[in-house]
């Protein structure tokens, strides 16, 4: 099976599920895996190794800010002390 065939399978599955993404295809799975690895605490070196990147800069694209995850981790902002 080649890359084009894999992309067609993924596009068909997304279409059947009603999922719309800007660029459906095999790269979407790689990006999703890398994003989940980062969210679970994997280092960029580990992500680069899994994806087969020699350069860490190639893997740094997956170190984006995950706002929903960040909101879960953030402490509530302290209120101003009453006088």
N, C-alpha and C positions, 0 to 999 in steps of 0.2 A: 504494500500500500504506500503510495507516495503522498507528499504534502498536500497536493491539490485534492486528492480523494479524502484525506482526513478533514480538510477544510469543508468539503461538501457535506460530509457526515455531520460535522458540528453545526453547520448552518441549518441543515434540515432539522436537527434535534432542537435547536433554539427556536426555529420557526414553529414547530409543533407545540412547543411549550409556551409560545406567545412571548418569548423574551426578545427584546429589541436592544441591540448593542451597536455602537458606531462601527466597529470593525470585527464582525464575527469570523472566527477561524481558529486554526491551531494555536496561533500566537496568544489568543485570549486565554487558553488553558495554561500556557507558560506564565503569562502575566498574573493570572489568578493564583497559581501555585506559589509564585515568588512573593506575592503580596501576603498570602496566608503564612508563609514561612517567616516573613518579617514581623507580622502581627504576633506570632507565637514566640518571638524573641530570637530567631535565628540571626546570626551575624551576616553582614553583606558578603563576607568571604564564603560562608556556607551556601548562601543563595547563588553566588557566582559559580561555585563548584557544581551545584545541582544542575544549573542551566548550561554549564559548559563554557562560561565566560572566562577568559584569561584576565581581563581588565576589570577591576572592581568598579570603575566608573560606569561600565555597562550595566552592572547590577544596581547601581545607586538610584536608578529610575524607580525602583520598587520601594525606596525608603520614603515614599510620599507620606504626608500627614493623613492619618485615618481619623477624621473628626468624630465619628460615632464611638470609636474605640478610645480616643482621647477624652471624650466627655465622661466615659465610664471611669476612667482612671483619675480624672482631675478632682481635686478637693473642692468642695463648695467655697466660693469666695467669702472670706470672713466679712461679716457686717461691721459697720462702723460702731465702735464702742459707744454705748449710751453714756451721757454725762450726768 
